Amino acid sequence: MSAAGSPLAEDGGPPRGPVGPSGLLDVLRVASVVLDTEGRIVLWSPQAEELFGYGAQEALGQYAARIMVHEQHLDLVVKLFADVMSTGQSWAGAFPIRRKDGTTRLVEFRNMRLLDDRGDVYALGLAVDQSTVRRLERDVALSTRIVAQSPIGLAVLDTDLRYVSVNPALEQINGIPAEEHLGRTVREVLPQLDAGALEAAARRVLDTGRPVVDQSTMGRTPADPDEDHAWSVSLYRLENALGTVLGVAVSVVDVTEQYRAAVEAEAARRRLAVIADASARIGTTLDLDRTARELADVAVPELADVVAVDLLDAVVQGRRSALGPAEPAVIRALAVQGHDAVEAVRAADPPGQVARYGPDRLVTECVRSGRPVMVPRVKDEDLARIARSPEGAELLARAGVHSYLAVPLIARGEVLGALDLKRTNNPLPFDEDDLLLARELASRAAVQIDNARWYQNARGTALTLQRSLLPSHPPVTGGLEVASRYQPAGATSEVGGDWFDVIPLDGGKTALVVGDVMGSGIPAAATMGRLRTATNTLASLDLDPARLLEHLDRITGGLEQAIATCVYAVHDPGLRQCRIANAGHLPPVRVRAGHAPELLDLPTGVPLGVGGVAFSTTTVDLAPGDRLVFYTDGLVETRRHTLDERLDRLLSLLNGPDRPLEEVCDLLLRTLHEPDNFDDVALLIARATPPG
């Protein structure tokens, strides 16, 4: 059975059994009347009763002309009737009638002669209200014009979803003549479309009667076989006046331009989102490697499936680099990131590796010229110029690299390196929009990378200077066993001015110093070096700790914008004592057997360089085995905890069993110092040793 309920022939041809009635006759309300040779009514249909107003009992046996025709046309109608009966030729025309209720109506008539099996002659009259006929004619004419002249593709599918009719617009859209549609399904006519989705939607419309409006579909038709198009398809169920399902009406609108505009708008929105993401994520620190990783993370997978950030090795070392036409590029890989592209990542140089790329390589061309290099569709011969080695080219081939783009990283007029982009999973080749986005990312990231590069070089210089100024002391000196550590600040901060010193004095005594110059970088390291030199000179005079700090305070005040904190202690093994003075520094911790670790109760004093405030010396006992722990604020201060909480944590760590001083240093740094701390750390631990 078809969806409309009509029986079909086994061969798929026209139905051979009874079919449902058409609703058109019911819309027309055709009245039928049979007359004898004298013009009397012998048969009278219900529709005739409805049209003329007379019931069957009133009409049967009456002269038809008297009740069916207006009196002013009576003679003409009688003559026409006689002609039909005598000649056998049918007649059609329109006459006004007067209904039983006295109203007048214009009716179209069809009259024809009938002959029965006995040879008797009758007349059949068919009558329809002319206004109904005209209304249907207008509807049909309007529908025909709309279908024929509409710019929208229109079609009718039967209940088996085969084309019944196609308008000229759909012929043009599909590129197939109307007659080649008829009797065939969408799948048969347009095999390159997703016909399954359309047919499923059409069957839902047939079953439920609910229309489908603006369903999107994409594909190619013979009208334009080389380009994808987008269409908006709407489906409506067709029914006759009795509610019998006739099929599905289909409207098709080509929305390719709108679709492409939407795609371009989405691409522009995506580019802006990537750029905004890059602004927020790239350059969060001044660490060179991390900045490169941030750039790679932003670009994958939005822009490429495999991204490498490479810098010229000379640039990393702080030198300018200009390549000649025949010179190779010596490149240091900083970051590699991939999205489901293991083979292609393996072909890239691992971060930290320095590699030489020949003059013919595309990345060499990019950094030499300072211009992007784009290969939208990579061929086999291109892979040899993309990879550094034949093995790398083979890996790229296996990974399916089909598009390549290299964009120079340029900051302050200098080419730093290149942003290297490859596509494997993304089927689209790099285009001008991708190039625009890549250049914007490279431009923004290059400034951050250059800042990190200069910072790293400056920080390395300051750190080298600072380490050269820190002491190298023996583990045992003057009745003390000592251990120390210096930990530079995290990557987000410059080198600080923390220092420590162990100074042998006459009489077996030892001076212990820990200080912190406010500020960072080379100026802080230089100030620290001056104060350390001054402290060593003053310590040789065997001054009282408070007196020594007063001299340091005057020296610091003479330095430009210099402020420092400092703890200075002198250990006397003969007296088993330490004399200590403090200039605004955190108090040392004394650890004694049988006692809980304690912060020494010292007058805090003011930092060096403030001036005008006297310092004082405090004497504390330090028996053999006792320890003093000196440290700078970078060990205990954080943004998430109070200073008291952190000092309590320090004391709890020192409250464990006795262990080697080197292990204690490592324990304190590992537990207390946080990697992202913005301050450096100086740590000095001294343990009094037994005499001899």
N, C-alpha and C positions, 0 to 999 in steps of 0.2 A: 504493500500500500504506500502511496505517496503521503507526504505530510498533510495534504488537503483531504485525505480519506478516499481518493478515487482509485479504483482498481486499475492496475497497469498490465499490459500484455507481457508475457514471459520474455519476449525479445526486446523489451524496452520501448516498443512502439506505442501508438495511440491506444487509449483504453478501449476494450471491446465490450465491456459490461456497462451497466447503468452508471451514470455520473451524476454528481450533484447539480441542482438547478443553477442557472445563472441569475444573478440578482438584478441584471439590467432590465428585464421585462417587468420585474416588480417595481423598479423605480419608475418606469414609463407608465405602469398601470394601464396596459392595453385592453380596451374593451372590445369584445367580439360579439357580433350579432349575425344570425342567419335568417334570410328572408326567403319566402316562396316566390313563385313567378308573379304573383299579384302585388308583391311588396309588403306582405304581412310578416310580422315577426314570429318565427317558429322556435328560435333559440335565443336566449338572453343571458349573458354572463354576469357574474357578480360585479366585475369591473364596469360593465355597462350600467348596472344599477347605481354604482358609485358616481359615474361620470354624468349620467342624465337625470338621476334622481328618482327614476321609476323602478318599482320592484318588478320581479318577474311576472307576478300575477297581473300587474297592471299593464305590462308591455306585451305579453304574449297574445298573438292574434290581432294586434293593432297594426294599422298602417304605419310603417316606420317613418315615413316622411313627416307624419303629423306630430310625432313626439320627439324625433331626433333632429329636425331641421327647423331653423327659424322660418316663419311664414313668408317672409319676403323673398326667400330663395326656394320656395316649394316647387314652383314650376320647373326651374332649372334642374333641381335634384331629380324630379320625376323623369325628365328627359334623359339625364345621365344614367339613371338606373336602367331605363329601357334600352339604351345603347349597349350597356354592359351585358344585359341579358341576351340581346339579339346578336351581338358581334362576338362575345366571349373575350373581348379586350378589357383589361383592368383599367381602373381609373383612380387617380389620386388627386386630392385637393383639400382646401381648408374652407370651412364654412362656420359662421356663427350658429350656435344652437341656443334654444331657450329651454332651460332646465325646468323641472317640475315646480321648483320654488320661484320661478319667474326671472331668475338671473340669467344673464347671457354669458356665454363662454365660447372662445374660438377653438375649434377642434379640427385636427387633421384626420382625414378619412383615407382609407384604402379599400376599394371595392373590387371584387373579382367574382366570376361565375364559377359555380361548383356543379359537378355532375355525379349522381350516386350510381350504384350498381344496377338500378332498374331503369336508368336513363332519365330520371327526374332531374330537373334543373333547379338550382337554388343560387342565392347570392350571399357571399360572405362579406361582411363589413367589419373593418378594424378601425377603431377610433382612439385617438390619444389627445389629451389636453395639449394644445400647441405651446403653452408657456413652459410645460415640462420638457417638451422636445427642444425648444430654444435654449433652455437652461443647460441641458445636456450637450447640445451642440457647442454652446459657448465654452463649457468646461473642457470638452474634447479639443476644441480649437486652441484654447489657452494652453492646455497641457502639451499639445503637439508643438506649438510655437516655442514654449519654454524649453522643452526637451531638445528640440532641433537647434535652437539658437543660444542656449545657455553656455557660458564659458566653463561651467562646472561639468565634469564628466558624470554622466548619468547612465545607469544600466538597470535592467530588471532581470533577476534570477528566478527561475521557477523553484518549486519546492524540492527539487533535486539539486539545486544550486548550479543549474546550467543557464547560460546566457539566453535570454529570450529577446531582449532588445538592447541596443547600444546607441548612444547619441554621437554626433560628430565630434564633440569635444573629447569624449573618451576614446574614440578612434585615434585622435591626434595624440592623446596622452600615452596610449599603449603602443602606437605605431603599427596597428593592425586593423585592416578593414572590418567593418561591422559584420559582414557575412561570415568572416572567419571566426567570429566570437560565437555565433549562434549554435546552440546545442552542445557547447563545450564548457567545462568548468574553469574556474580561475587558474587552478593548478596546471591545466592543460594549455591554456592560452599564455600564461605568464609564469614559466617555470622558475625564473630568477627572483620571484617575490616569495615572501614568507606566506604562502597560500594557506598553510595549516592554521595560522592564527586568524586569518580572515574568514575561512570556512567555519571554524569553531564559533566565531562571533556571529556569523550569519545563522548558524543552527540555533544558537541561543535566542536570537531574535525571532526565528520561526516558532520556537517552542514557547517562549514567554510573551511575545508581543512587545517587550520593552526594547525601545530603540537603542542603538549604540551610536554615540555622537563623538566625532573627532577622534577616532582611533588612529594613532600614528603608525605608519608602516614605511619601510625604506627598501630600496632595491633598484633594479635596472629593468628597463623595458626596451623593446626593439626601437622605440622612438629615439632613445639616446643610450645605446648599449655600453658606452665607455664611462659613463658618469652615474654615480648614485644619486637618486632623487628621493625626496620625502613627500608623502601624501597624507592628507587628512581624510579619512574614510568614515562615512556615516551610513548606517543601515537601518531600514524601517520595514516593518512587516506590511504587506499588501493584503487587504481583505475586500471581498465584494459586499454588497448590501446585506447579504444574508449572514455575513461573518465567516464565510468560507475563505481559508487562507490560499492566496494565489501565488505568493512567492515573496521575494525581498527586493525592495528598491535600494539601489546603491548610489551614493553620491561621492565623487572623488575630486578633491581640490589639491592641486600641486602647490605645496608649501615649501619648496626647496629653498627659495630665497630667504624666507623667514627662518627656516631651520638653520641655514648657513649663518644668518645674522645672529641667531641665538647662540650658535656654536662659537662665533667670533666674540660675542659679548661674554660668554662663559670663559673663553680663553683669556680675554682681557681681565676678567674678574680674578681668574686663577693667577695670572701674572702679578696682579696687584697684591693678592694674598701671599704669594711666594715672596715678593719684595718686602711686604710688611713683616712676614715671618723672619726673613733674613735680617731686617733692621733690629728685630728684637733678640735674635739668637746668635748672630755673628758678632764677635768682639766683646763677649761678656767678661773676658779676662785679657791680660796682656801676655798670655802664654801662647807662643807661636804655634806649637803643634795643636793645641786645643782650638785655636781660632781656625786653623785649616780644617780640622774635623767638623767644626760647626758649619763651615761652608759646604763641605761634602754632605752633611746630614740634611741641610736645607734643599740641596739639589736632587737628592734621591728620595722617592722616585718621581717627584713632580716634573723634573726636567730630563732626567736620564736614568738608565738602569745601572750604570757603572760610572762613578765619578772619581777622578784622581786630582789632587791638588799638589802641584809640583813647583818648587822654587829653584832658580839657578843657584848652584852651590856657592858661587862667589857672592851672591846677594846675601845668602844666609850668614856668610862670614863677614859681612859688612863692607864688601867691595862692590864697586860698580862693574857691570859686565856689558860688553858690546861684542856681539859675534860677527865675524866676517863671513863672507859667502861660503867659504869652504871649511869653516870651523864647526866642530861638533858642539853640542850643548851638554854641559855637565850639570845634571839635574839631581836635586835631592827630593825624594818623595816625602811629603809631609802627612798626607791622609789618603786613604782609599776606602770607598764605600760602595757597596753593591746591593741590589735588590733582586734576589733570586737569580743570581748570575755568577755562580761559583767559578766556572771556567774563566770567565772574563776577569774576575778579580785576581785569580791566580796569575794571569798574564801581566798584571800590573806590578810595578816595583813595590815591595813592602815599605811601609813608612820607616824613615830613617836611612834607607839605602841610597847611596850615591851611584848614579849610573850615567854612562856616556851614550848620548843619542847622536847618530850620524847626521851629517849636513842635509841628507835627503829626507830625513824623518819629518813628518808633518808638525810635530810639537816643536822641533827645532826651527822650522819655518815660521811658526807662530811667534816664538820668543825673539827670533832674529828680526822679523819685520814689525813686530808689535801690532799685527793685524790678525783677526780671526781666520781660522781655516775650517771650512765646512765641506764635508763629503756627504750629501744627502743620502745617496745610495751607494754603499760600499761594495766594491767589486773585489775579487780575489787578489788582484794585483795591488789594491789599496792597502790590504792588511799588512803587507811587508813594510809599508811606510808609516803605519800606525804603531805597530809593535816595535820593541827595541831589538828583538832577535827572531830568527825563524821559528824557534819554539813558541815564543809568545804569539806570533802570527797564527800558528796552528791552533793554539788555545782559543784565540779570538774567533777563528773560523768555526771551531766546535761549539763555541758559545752562541753562535748565530748573530754576531755583531753586524748590523746592516746599515747603521748610520753613525756618523762621527762628527764631532765638533770640538775644536780647541779654541779657547778664548784667552788672550793675554791678560795677565794681572799687572796692571799699570797703576803706580801711585807716585805722585809728585814728579811726573814725567819720566819715571824709570820703569823699565820692564822688570818685574820681579820674578815672573814665572808664568805658568799657564794653568787654566782650569780645563781639564781634559774630560770630555763627555762622550759616552757611548750608549747606544740603544740595542737591546737584545729582545726583551719581552714586549716593549711598546712597539706596535707594528708601524707607527707613523714615522716617516723620515724627519730629520730636523728641517725646519723651514725658517723663514725670515722672522717670524714671531718668536720662535725658540731662540734664534740668534740675539734678538733684541733683549729677551729676558736674561739670557746667559751673560751678555755684556753688562747689563745692569747689576746682576749679582756679582760679577767679577769686579766691577768698578767699586761697589760698596765694600766688598770683602778685601780688596787690595789695600785700601787705606788702613783697615784694621790689621791686616797682616803686616803692613809696613810699620805701623805703630808697635806691634808686638816684636817685630824684628829689631827695631832700634832700642826698644826697652830691654830686650834680651841681651843685646850687646852691651848696653850701658850697665845693666845689672851684673853681667859677667865681669865687667871691669871693676865695678864697686866691690863685688864679692871677692875677686882676686886681691884687690887692695886690702880689704878687711882681713881676709885670712892671713895675708902676709904680715899684718900688724898684730895678730893674736900670738900669744907666747907658745913656745914649745918647751914644756917643763918636764923634768924627770918625775916618775911616779912617786918617789919618796924623797923628801927634802926637809931638813931641819926638824926632825921629829914628827913629820906629817906624811901620811900617804894621801895622795891627791888624785882625783879623776875629774875630767871636764868634758864638756860638749859645747859645740856651737851649732845651732840649727838656723839656717837662713829662713826668712819669711816665705810664706806660700807664694805661688806664681802671680797672685793678684796684687802683690805689694813689692816695693823696692827693698833693697838691702838696707837694714837698719844700722844703728850705731852701738849695739850691745858689745860689751867686751868683758874679759876677765883677765886676771894676771896672778901669778905666783912668784913672789920676789924674795930670794934668799937675803937675809940680813946678818949683820955681825952677831956673834954670841949664839949661833944656832937658831936664831929666831927666823920667822917667816912672815912676810906680809901677804895677805890674801885680799884681792880686789875684785869687785864685780860692779860694772856700771852700765848706764844706758843713756846714750846721747839722743835727745829728742830730734825727730826728723828722719830722713831716709836718703838713700843714694850716696853718691860719692861725697857730697858735703858732710853728711853725718859720719861716714867712714873716715874722712880726713880729720874731722874734729876729734873723733875717738882716738886716732893715732897721736894727735897732739897731747890729749889728756893722759894717755897711757905713758907717753914719753916723760911728761911732767911728773906723773906719779912715781915712775921708777927713779927719777932724779931726786925727788923729795924724800922717797923712802930710804935712800942711802944715807940721809942725814939723821936717821933714827928719831924722827919727830913723833910727838904724841899724835895719835890718829885724828883728834879734833883739830890740832894745830895744822896737820897736813891738809885736811879738808878746807881750812881757811885759805891756805895758799892756793889750792886748786880752784876755790871759788873766785879768787881775784884773777887767776889766769883765765878761767872760763868767761868771766865778765869782760875780758879784753878781746875775746873772740867775737866775730860778727854773728849776732843772733844765735848764740849757743847757750843751751840749757841742758843739764845732765843730772841724773841721779847717780848715787855712788854709795857703796858700803866699803869701808876700809878697816881691816882687822890685822892685828899683829899678834902672832902666837909665840909664847915664850914657853918652851918645853920644860925649862928648869922650874918655873913657877906653876906649871900646869894651868896656865891662864891665857885668855885672849882679851886684848883691849880693842874695843870696837867703837867706831863712830859712823853715824848714818847721815847722808845728805839726801833726804827725801825718797829713799829707796825702800822696797819691801824688806821686812826684817828677815834675817837668816833663821834657819831651824836648827836647834840643837837636839841631837839624838843621843841618849845615854842609856846604858844597860840598866834595866830595872825601873826605868821611868818612861812615861809616854813622851813622844816627840813634842817639842814645844817651840813656839815662835818666841824668839828673844824679845824681851820687853826693853826696847831701846827708844830713846828720844828720836822722833822721826827726822827732825831737822828740815831744812829747806833745800831744794835742788841747787846744784852748783850753777853760778851765774846770776842768781837772784840778788845776793849780797845783803849786808846789813843785819844778818842774824847769826849769832854765835853757835858753834857746834859743841857737842859734849862727848866725852869718852866714857864708855861703860865697860867694866871688867867682869868677865864671866869665867867660871871654872871650865877646864877642858882636860879631863883625866884621860889616860891611855884607853883607847877603845871608843872614846866619845867622838861624835861626828858633828861637823858643821856643814850645813847645806846652804849655799848662796845661789841665787837665781834672779833672772829678770822677769818683768811682768808678762812677757810673751808666753811663759810657761803656764801661768795660772789664769790670766784674764781671757774671758770669752764674752760674746754678746748675749749669750743665752743664760748665763748663771751669774750670781752675785760673787764678788771677790771673796766674801767669807765662806761661801759654799766651796769654792775652788781651793782655798787655803786649808779647809777641813779635809778635803780630798787628798791634798798633798801630805798632810800629817798622817792620814790613815795609811797611805802607801808606804810611808817611812816607818810604820809601826810593826812591820813584819819582822821575820827572823833576820839576823845579821847575814849579809851576803857581800860578795866582792863589790867594790865601789863602781867598777865599770858596769856591772849588771844593774846596779841601782840607777846609774845615769840612763841606761837604756830603758829601764822600766818607767822612769819618770817621763822621759820624752815620748815613749810609745803610748803611755796611758793619758798623759795630760795635754800634750801638744797636738792641736788639731791641724790637719793638712791645709785647710783654707784660712789658717790664722794669718792676720795681717801684720804680725809683728815677729821679729826674730827672737831667738832664745839663747842666752848664755847661762850655763849651769856649771857650778864648781862645788865639789864635795871634798872635804878634808877630814881625815881620821887621825887622831893623835896616836902615835906609836909608843911602845914602852922604851925607856932609856936603853942606850947601848945598841 
